[in-house]
Amino acid sequence: MATADTDSGALRLAAARVVAEVFGGRSLKAVLGPAEQAFAEPRARASLHAVVLAAVRGSLRWRAALARLLARPLPARARAVEAALVCALSQIEDLGAPAHAVVNDTVAAVRALGQPGLAGLANAVLRRWLREREALLAALEADEVARLLHPAWLLERLRADWPGHWQEIVAAGNGPAPMWLRGNAARIGRDDYRARLAAAGIAAAVPGDARLDQALRLETALPVARLPGFAEGLVSVQDGAAQYAAALLDAGAGQHVLDACAAPGGKTAHLLERQPGLAGLVALDKDPARLARIDAGLARLQLARDRVRCLAGDAGDPAAWWDGRRFDRILLDAPCSATGIGRRQPDVRLHRRAADIPVLAAGQARMLAALWPLLAPGGRLLYAVCSVLREEGEAVVSGFLARQDDARALPLDLPGGQPLAAGVQLLPGNEGMDGFYYALLERQ
């Protein structure tokens, strides 16, 4: 195995391959993890993670730079070379890596990518960047997409949806994501776990909202292997905004609960940690392969797996999986554009298109309408999306309420949240959290 300490060229080669996969349409999450495992040392893995994340986050800028530096676009077969150049520019400008070393390693990486004929071009492009850097940076500043690192369609939607906040949303999306932890309430109290962190030299802050009673925000992100008791199930990694789901749903002892669209299982586990006396918890996901992650997570946390029934099924088609027993609580964390978590998943900005949003909203509305009959009278359904687009949040819920006579929205008050006609929007960066929309609906 290679390490970043012994072979920086191997790291840049791996980064180029990962970024090329992302440019080709694959999920960053799907390709980065396996690439990191090829490096033995934690420092090397962390370096690869930092390089790739910076390159993907800044790709709209650095691809625009390449358009100015190249006489003609690179051929499709040279996508990995384009990725290597984007990584190089990002390392020089965003990460402050020594330019000379980056240029040399990038040229070597291009050769290793099977494109020796483009090695000279890569060298010339990067050296031209260094010579003309000031003028090129000024030109990129004049290009709004390159400057703000968000596609034009998304900037337009953010301006329309949040005219007083769109710049904050963009800035938060381009910044680093803090690392949030959730202590396992079934195993350890937050104060006790915070003390274990302090003993390990890890500083953590407590959020002000008492509903986030197991949440901690680290001052510095670190690999989960360094978290005391992680392997033993004392703690999980989960953003503070996502931790509101279990608190707002507030499932009680003896209640029957559905977690629709449950994988990878963070909220499923949190529901059980908060209330081990649930009568039963159904964890539903459309992808059978992802259900294994839920079970593995419950096993690590040493939770009562016999209380959880993992089902493969479409939340929008209950007839295929529902046994007829109504639920007291339903959590619908619906698939969405993920525009509220762009700082964690910057590839979303590359892959998502404006035309995707109406399709996603229609799917969300379909699931909400399909699950409502499964809710017992007096029961509550929490609708959630990690999106900042009103079409996926407020519009979906408002449309549902207009059509459903036995549904009412309960008031929600979250610190820093934007109250809407129905539900509340947390904007990314607020209280150090991701962007999330929540609406709590009660069946009358």
C-alpha positions as CSV (number, residue, x, y, z in Angstrom):
1,M,0.0,0.0,0.0
2,A,1.1,3.5,-0.7
3,T,1.3,6.3,1.8
4,A,1.1,10.1,1.4
5,D,4.3,10.4,3.4
6,T,6.4,8.1,1.0
7,D,4.7,8.8,-2.3
8,S,2.9,12.1,-2.9
9,G,2.6,11.1,-6.5
10,A,0.6,8.1,-5.7
11,L,-1.8,10.3,-3.7
12,R,-2.2,12.7,-6.6
13,L,-2.8,9.9,-9.0
14,A,-5.5,8.4,-6.7
15,A,-7.1,11.9,-6.4
16,A,-7.2,12.3,-10.1
17,R,-8.9,9.0,-10.6
18,V,-11.5,9.7,-8.0
19,V,-12.3,13.2,-9.3
20,A,-12.5,11.8,-12.9
21,E,-15.1,9.3,-11.7
22,V,-17.1,12.2,-10.1
23,F,-16.8,14.1,-13.4
24,G,-18.2,11.1,-15.1
25,G,-21.3,11.1,-12.9
26,R,-20.5,8.8,-10.0
27,S,-21.2,9.8,-6.4
28,L,-18.2,11.2,-4.5
29,K,-19.3,9.2,-1.5
30,A,-19.3,6.0,-3.5
31,V,-15.8,6.4,-5.0
32,L,-13.8,8.2,-2.3
33,G,-14.2,5.7,0.5
34,P,-12.7,2.7,-1.5
35,A,-9.9,4.9,-2.8
36,E,-8.9,5.9,0.8
37,Q,-8.7,2.3,1.8
38,A,-5.9,1.8,-0.7
39,F,-3.6,3.9,1.6
40,A,-2.4,2.3,4.8
41,E,-1.7,5.4,6.9
42,P,-4.5,7.5,8.4
43,R,-2.6,10.7,7.4
44,A,-2.5,9.6,3.8
45,R,-6.2,8.9,3.8
46,A,-6.9,12.3,5.3
47,S,-4.7,13.9,2.7
48,L,-6.5,12.2,-0.1
49,H,-9.8,13.2,1.4
50,A,-8.8,16.8,1.6
51,V,-7.4,17.0,-1.9
52,V,-10.5,15.4,-3.5
53,L,-13.0,17.4,-1.5
54,A,-11.2,20.7,-2.4
55,A,-11.0,19.7,-6.1
56,V,-14.6,18.8,-6.4
57,R,-15.8,21.8,-4.4
58,G,-13.7,24.1,-6.6
59,S,-14.2,22.3,-9.9
60,L,-16.5,24.9,-11.4
61,R,-13.8,27.5,-10.9
62,W,-10.8,25.3,-12.0
63,R,-12.6,23.8,-15.1
64,A,-13.4,27.4,-16.1
65,A,-9.7,28.2,-15.7
66,L,-8.7,25.2,-17.9
67,A,-11.1,26.5,-20.6
68,R,-8.9,29.7,-20.6
69,L,-5.6,27.8,-20.5
70,L,-6.3,25.2,-23.2
71,A,-6.5,26.1,-26.9
72,R,-9.1,23.4,-27.3
73,P,-11.0,21.1,-24.9
74,L,-9.4,17.9,-23.9
75,P,-10.8,14.8,-25.6
76,A,-13.4,12.7,-23.7
77,R,-10.8,9.9,-23.2
78,A,-8.7,12.4,-21.2
79,R,-11.2,13.0,-18.4
80,A,-8.7,11.8,-15.9
81,V,-6.1,14.3,-17.2
82,E,-8.6,17.1,-16.8
83,A,-9.3,15.8,-13.2
84,A,-5.5,15.8,-12.5
85,L,-5.2,19.4,-13.6
86,V,-8.2,20.4,-11.5
87,C,-6.7,18.7,-8.5
88,A,-3.4,20.5,-9.2
89,L,-4.9,23.9,-9.4
90,S,-7.0,23.3,-6.3
91,Q,-3.9,22.1,-4.4
92,I,-1.9,25.2,-5.4
93,E,-4.7,27.7,-4.8
94,D,-7.0,26.2,-2.2
95,L,-4.7,24.1,-0.1
96,G,-1.5,26.1,-0.5
97,A,0.6,23.2,-1.6
98,P,4.1,24.0,-3.0
99,A,3.5,24.7,-6.7
100,H,6.8,23.2,-8.0
101,A,6.1,19.8,-6.3
102,V,2.4,19.8,-7.5
103,V,3.5,20.4,-11.1
104,N,6.1,17.7,-11.1
105,D,3.7,15.2,-9.4
106,T,0.9,16.0,-11.7
107,V,3.0,15.5,-14.9
108,A,4.0,12.1,-13.5
109,A,0.4,11.3,-12.7
110,V,-0.7,12.1,-16.2
111,R,1.9,9.6,-17.5
112,A,0.7,7.0,-15.0
113,L,-2.8,7.6,-16.2
114,G,-1.8,6.1,-19.6
115,Q,-1.7,9.5,-21.3
116,P,2.1,10.2,-21.8
117,G,1.4,12.2,-24.9
118,L,-0.5,14.8,-22.7
119,A,2.2,15.1,-20.0
120,G,3.9,18.0,-21.8
121,L,0.5,19.7,-22.2
122,A,-0.2,19.3,-18.5
123,N,3.2,20.8,-17.7
124,A,2.7,23.7,-20.0
125,V,-0.8,24.4,-18.7
126,L,0.2,24.5,-15.1
127,R,3.3,26.6,-15.8
128,R,1.2,29.1,-17.7
129,W,-1.1,29.3,-14.8
130,L,1.8,30.2,-12.5
131,R,3.0,32.8,-15.0
132,E,-0.4,34.4,-15.6
133,R,-2.0,33.7,-12.3
134,E,-3.1,37.2,-11.3
135,A,-4.7,38.0,-14.6
136,L,-6.4,34.6,-14.8
137,L,-7.7,34.9,-11.2
138,A,-9.2,38.3,-12.0
139,A,-11.0,36.9,-15.1
140,L,-12.4,34.1,-12.9
141,E,-13.6,36.6,-10.4
142,A,-15.7,38.2,-13.1
143,D,-17.4,34.9,-13.8
144,E,-20.2,34.5,-11.2
145,V,-20.3,30.7,-11.4
146,A,-16.6,30.3,-11.1
147,R,-16.5,32.8,-8.3
148,L,-19.4,31.4,-6.2
149,L,-18.8,27.7,-7.1
150,H,-22.5,27.1,-7.7
151,P,-24.1,26.4,-11.1
152,A,-26.2,29.2,-12.6
153,W,-29.5,27.5,-12.2
154,L,-29.0,26.9,-8.5
155,L,-27.9,30.5,-7.9
156,E,-31.0,31.6,-9.6
157,R,-33.2,29.4,-7.4
158,L,-31.5,30.5,-4.2
159,R,-32.0,34.2,-5.1
160,A,-35.6,33.5,-5.7
161,D,-36.3,31.4,-2.7
162,W,-34.1,33.3,-0.2
163,P,-33.5,36.8,-1.4
164,G,-32.2,37.9,2.0
165,H,-30.1,34.9,2.7
166,W,-28.8,33.4,-0.6
167,Q,-25.3,34.8,-0.2
168,E,-25.1,33.2,3.3
169,I,-26.2,29.8,1.8
170,V,-23.6,30.0,-0.9
171,A,-20.8,30.9,1.5
172,A,-21.8,28.1,3.9
173,G,-21.9,25.6,1.0
174,N,-18.3,26.5,0.1
175,G,-16.9,26.3,3.6
176,P,-15.8,23.3,5.6
177,A,-18.4,21.1,7.3
178,P,-18.0,20.8,11.1
179,M,-18.0,17.4,12.6
180,W,-21.0,16.6,14.8
181,L,-21.4,13.7,17.1
182,R,-24.4,12.0,18.7
183,G,-23.8,10.2,21.9
184,N,-25.6,6.9,22.3
185,A,-28.2,7.7,24.9
186,A,-28.7,4.0,25.6
187,R,-25.0,3.6,26.6
188,I,-23.6,6.9,27.8
189,G,-24.6,10.4,28.8
190,R,-23.4,13.4,26.8
191,D,-21.4,14.9,29.7
192,D,-19.6,11.6,30.3
193,Y,-18.8,11.2,26.7
194,R,-17.6,14.8,26.5
195,A,-15.3,14.0,29.4
196,R,-13.9,11.0,27.5
197,L,-13.2,13.3,24.5
198,A,-11.5,15.8,26.7
199,A,-9.3,13.1,28.2
200,A,-8.3,12.2,24.7
201,G,-7.4,15.8,23.9
202,I,-10.5,16.4,21.7
203,A,-12.4,19.6,22.3
204,A,-16.2,19.6,21.8
205,A,-18.9,22.2,22.1
206,V,-22.5,21.7,23.4
207,P,-25.3,23.2,21.3
208,G,-27.7,25.6,23.0
209,D,-31.0,23.8,22.2
210,A,-31.9,21.3,24.9
211,R,-33.6,19.1,22.3
212,L,-30.2,18.2,21.0
213,D,-29.4,16.5,24.3
214,Q,-26.8,14.1,22.9
215,A,-25.2,16.4,20.3
216,L,-21.6,17.6,20.4
217,R,-19.7,19.6,17.8
218,L,-16.0,19.1,17.5
219,E,-13.7,22.0,17.1
220,T,-11.6,20.0,14.6
221,A,-12.8,17.1,12.4
222,L,-10.9,13.8,12.8
223,P,-11.1,10.2,11.6
224,V,-13.8,8.2,13.4
225,A,-11.1,5.7,14.5
226,R,-9.8,8.4,16.8
227,L,-13.2,8.8,18.6
228,P,-13.1,7.2,22.0
229,G,-15.5,4.3,22.1
230,F,-16.6,4.5,18.4
231,A,-16.0,0.9,17.7
232,E,-17.8,-0.1,20.9
233,G,-20.9,2.0,19.9
234,L,-20.8,4.9,22.3
235,V,-21.1,7.5,19.6
236,S,-22.1,8.2,16.0
237,V,-21.3,10.9,13.5
238,Q,-24.5,12.9,12.6
239,D,-25.0,16.5,11.8
240,G,-26.9,18.6,14.4
241,A,-29.7,19.4,12.0
242,A,-30.3,15.7,11.3
243,Q,-30.4,15.0,15.0
244,Y,-33.6,17.2,15.3
245,A,-35.5,14.4,13.5
246,A,-35.8,12.0,16.4
247,A,-36.4,14.9,18.8
248,L,-39.2,16.4,16.8
249,L,-40.9,13.1,16.1
250,D,-40.8,12.4,19.9
251,A,-41.8,8.8,19.7
252,G,-43.0,7.4,23.1
253,A,-42.8,4.0,24.8
254,G,-45.2,1.4,23.4
255,Q,-45.5,3.3,20.1
256,H,-45.3,1.7,16.6
257,V,-42.9,3.8,14.4
258,L,-42.0,3.8,10.7
259,D,-38.7,5.2,9.4
260,A,-39.4,5.5,5.7
261,C,-36.3,5.9,3.4
262,A,-34.3,4.8,6.4
263,A,-30.8,3.9,5.0
264,P,-28.1,4.3,6.0
265,G,-29.8,4.2,9.4
266,G,-28.6,7.1,11.5
267,K,-32.1,8.3,12.3
268,T,-33.3,4.7,12.8
269,A,-30.6,4.2,15.5
270,H,-31.3,7.6,17.1
271,L,-35.0,6.8,17.4
272,L,-34.2,3.6,19.3
273,E,-31.5,5.3,21.4
274,R,-34.0,7.9,22.6
275,Q,-36.8,5.5,23.2
276,P,-35.8,1.9,23.8
277,G,-39.3,1.1,24.9
278,L,-40.8,1.4,21.4
279,A,-43.3,-1.4,20.6
280,G,-41.7,-1.7,17.2
281,L,-39.7,0.2,14.6
282,V,-40.0,-0.5,10.9
283,A,-36.9,0.7,8.9
284,L,-37.9,0.9,5.2
285,D,-35.7,1.5,2.2
286,K,-36.1,0.9,-1.5
287,D,-32.6,-0.5,-1.9
288,P,-32.2,-3.9,-0.3
289,A,-28.4,-3.6,-0.3
290,R,-28.6,-0.5,1.9
291,L,-30.6,-2.3,4.6
292,A,-27.5,-4.2,5.6
293,R,-25.9,-0.9,6.6
294,I,-28.8,-0.3,9.0
295,D,-28.4,-3.6,10.7
296,A,-24.6,-3.2,10.9
297,G,-25.1,0.2,12.6
298,L,-27.6,-1.2,15.1
299,A,-25.1,-4.0,15.9
300,R,-22.2,-1.5,16.5
301,L,-24.4,0.6,18.8
302,Q,-25.5,-2.5,20.6
303,L,-29.2,-1.6,20.2
304,A,-32.1,-4.0,20.4
305,R,-32.1,-5.2,16.8
306,D,-35.1,-7.4,17.6
307,R,-37.2,-4.2,17.9
308,V,-36.4,-3.2,14.4
309,R,-37.8,-4.8,11.2
310,C,-35.9,-3.9,8.1
311,L,-38.0,-4.0,5.0
312,A,-37.1,-3.4,1.3
313,G,-39.9,-1.4,-0.3
314,D,-41.0,1.8,-1.9
315,A,-42.4,4.4,0.5
316,G,-44.7,5.5,-2.3
317,D,-46.2,2.0,-2.7
318,P,-47.2,0.7,0.7
319,A,-49.5,-2.0,-0.7
320,A,-46.3,-4.0,-1.6
321,W,-45.0,-4.2,2.0
322,W,-47.4,-2.8,4.7
323,D,-49.1,-5.4,7.0
324,G,-52.1,-3.2,7.8
325,R,-51.1,-2.1,11.3
326,R,-51.1,1.7,11.5
327,F,-48.2,3.6,12.9
328,D,-48.2,6.1,15.8
329,R,-45.2,8.0,14.3
330,I,-43.8,8.2,10.8
331,L,-40.5,9.8,9.8
332,L,-40.3,10.6,6.1
333,D,-36.8,11.8,5.3
334,A,-37.5,12.0,1.6
335,P,-34.9,11.7,-1.2
336,C,-34.2,15.2,-2.4
337,S,-31.7,17.5,-4.2
338,A,-29.4,17.5,-1.1
339,T,-28.8,21.3,-1.7
340,G,-28.7,21.8,2.1
341,I,-25.6,19.6,2.5
342,G,-23.5,20.8,-0.4
343,R,-20.5,21.5,1.9
344,R,-20.4,17.7,2.7
345,Q,-21.4,16.5,-0.8
346,P,-20.1,19.1,-3.2
347,D,-20.6,16.7,-6.1
348,V,-24.3,17.4,-5.9
349,R,-23.7,20.8,-7.6
350,L,-22.1,19.0,-10.6
351,H,-24.7,16.2,-11.0
352,R,-27.9,18.0,-10.2
353,R,-29.9,19.8,-12.9
354,A,-32.8,22.3,-12.7
355,A,-35.0,19.8,-14.4
356,D,-34.4,17.3,-11.5
357,I,-36.2,19.4,-8.9
358,P,-39.8,19.1,-10.2
359,V,-39.3,15.3,-10.5
360,L,-37.9,15.1,-7.0
361,A,-40.8,17.2,-5.6
362,A,-43.4,15.0,-7.4
363,G,-41.8,11.9,-5.8
364,Q,-41.8,13.5,-2.4
365,A,-45.5,14.4,-2.7
366,R,-46.3,10.9,-3.9
367,M,-44.6,9.3,-0.8
368,L,-46.2,11.8,1.6
369,A,-49.7,11.0,0.2
370,A,-49.1,7.3,0.2
371,L,-47.8,7.1,3.7
372,W,-50.5,9.3,5.3
373,P,-53.2,6.5,5.4
374,L,-50.7,4.4,7.4
375,L,-50.8,6.9,10.2
376,A,-53.1,6.3,13.2
377,P,-55.6,9.1,14.1
378,G,-53.8,11.4,16.5
379,G,-50.5,10.2,15.1
380,R,-47.7,12.4,13.8
381,L,-45.6,12.4,10.6
382,L,-42.4,14.3,10.4
383,Y,-41.5,15.3,6.8
384,A,-37.9,16.2,6.2
385,V,-35.6,17.0,3.3
386,C,-31.9,18.1,3.4
387,S,-32.8,20.7,0.8
388,V,-33.0,24.5,0.9
389,L,-35.3,24.7,-2.1
390,R,-38.9,25.7,-1.3
391,E,-40.2,23.5,-4.1
392,E,-39.1,20.4,-2.2
393,G,-40.1,21.6,1.3
394,E,-42.8,24.2,1.9
395,A,-44.5,23.7,-1.5
396,V,-44.8,19.9,-1.1
397,V,-46.2,20.2,2.4
398,S,-48.5,23.1,1.6
399,G,-49.9,21.3,-1.4
400,F,-50.5,18.2,0.7
401,L,-52.3,20.2,3.5
402,A,-54.6,21.8,0.9
403,R,-55.7,18.4,-0.3
404,Q,-55.8,16.5,3.0
405,D,-58.7,17.5,5.3
406,D,-57.5,15.4,8.3
407,A,-54.0,16.8,8.4
408,R,-52.7,19.9,10.3
409,A,-49.2,21.3,10.6
410,L,-48.0,21.7,14.2
411,P,-45.9,24.8,15.0
412,L,-42.1,24.2,15.0
413,D,-39.6,26.6,16.5
414,L,-35.9,25.8,15.8
415,P,-33.1,28.2,16.8
416,G,-32.2,30.3,13.8
417,G,-34.8,28.5,11.6
418,Q,-36.8,30.4,9.0
419,P,-40.6,29.9,9.8
420,L,-42.7,29.2,6.7
421,A,-46.4,28.9,6.0
422,A,-45.9,25.2,6.7
423,G,-42.8,24.0,8.6
424,V,-39.4,25.5,9.2
425,Q,-36.2,25.8,7.2
426,L,-32.8,25.5,8.7
427,L,-30.3,27.2,6.4
428,P,-26.8,25.7,6.0
429,G,-24.2,27.2,8.4
430,N,-26.9,28.3,10.9
431,E,-25.7,27.2,14.3
432,G,-23.0,25.3,12.5
433,M,-25.5,22.9,11.0
434,D,-26.5,21.6,7.6
435,G,-29.6,22.9,5.7
436,F,-32.8,21.0,6.5
437,Y,-36.5,21.5,6.1
438,Y,-38.9,20.0,8.7
439,A,-42.7,19.9,8.9
440,L,-44.6,18.1,11.7
441,L,-48.0,16.9,10.6
442,E,-50.7,15.5,12.9
443,R,-53.6,13.3,11.8
444,Q,-57.0,14.5,13.2
